[in-house]
Amino acid sequence: MKESNFGFKKYNKEEHTSKVKEVFNKVANKYDLMNDVMSLGMQRLWKKKFIDSLNLNKNENLTFIDLAGGTGDIAKRILSKYKKEIKVKVVDINQEMLIEGKNSFKKFDNVDFICSSGESISITDNYADVVTISFGIRNMTDREKCLEECYRILKPGGIFACLEFSLPKDILLRNLYDAWSYGIIPKFGKIIVGEEKPYKYLVDSIRTFPSNEDFNEMIGNAGFINTSIRQLTGNIVCIYRGEKE
Ligand SMILES: C[S@@+](CC[C@H](N)C(=O)[O-])C[C@H]1O[C@@H](n2cnc3c(N)ncnc32)[C@H](O)[C@@H]1O
């Protein structure tokens, strides 16, 4: 049976999915705050660059899917950048994360929240102009299946964009990054959320994610063309992009 990495441990599909759900159940109510603390606020800049990198025509009535959208942070940024007529669907496997986000979207009637797995997305074929996934693909039990699903739900010509953590190539930055991730982040988890373990998983999972080149190849294998990689902040994060033919 195929196993998936949960940090450095391996579990079968069902166990992996339930372990990831458990992590996000635990962190949901402090998720946005912890993101700022863990990244020293950098996540805001990374997400801004991610949305800017989509480089879309602002006058079109586009349909967006934000997969693994959690509390809806990316959806909010999309809504504030594009015109009112766009449609956004936030898809996430974790109801707790969606509930946490939903309250802040009351004034929008063009956003839906869908509780669905990214490996079997309950959205019809050729639906979206854009599929975004920010800090989500790393947590998927079956990443290949998720990429195939992203391809399926995009219209021909549609854009897939993925923001994900990566690892700095510069030795000095890598040492600082490791010291911060293992020495400080779990401690903040303990103080703010009351638990270190979910944050140990989050930092481990970055170390077991494929290299930029390997992940870019996986995107190509799912059928995407014109794929590209853009490294940010010394490759602490990376933006991947592809198009459906
Ligand atoms: C690190 S959070 C990212 C949230 C948000 N996209 C952001 O950038 O802040 C990862 C999200 O992936 C979701 N997730 C994990 N596994 C998933 C799966 N198999 N299908 C859909 N969502 C999943 C989690 O519930 C969580 O909300």
The ligand as a Gaussian input file, in Angstrom:
#p B3LYP/6-31G(d) Opt

LIG

0 1
 C       -0.935000      25.542000       5.966000
 S       -2.663000      25.632000       5.686000
 C       -2.778000      26.806000       4.365000
 C       -4.000000      27.669000       4.439000
 C       -4.050000      28.828000       3.443000
 N       -4.050000      28.339000       2.095000
 C       -2.920000      29.805000       3.651000
 O       -2.126000      30.001000       2.732000
 O       -2.834000      30.385000       4.729000
 C       -2.936000      24.116000       4.872000
 C       -4.390000      23.831000       4.606000
 O       -4.469000      22.634000       3.806000
 C       -5.637000      21.936000       4.195000
 N       -5.541000      20.549000       3.742000
 C       -4.701000      19.602000       4.188000
 N       -4.894000      18.451000       3.522000
 C       -5.878000      18.696000       2.627000
 C       -6.517000      17.897000       1.643000
 N       -6.188000      16.624000       1.477000
 N       -7.470000      18.462000       0.884000
 C       -7.823000      19.777000       1.052000
 N       -7.254000      20.579000       1.977000
 C       -6.295000      20.040000       2.759000
 C       -5.640000      22.078000       5.707000
 O       -6.897000      21.771000       6.277000
 C       -5.231000      23.542000       5.863000
 O       -6.333000      24.396000       5.903000

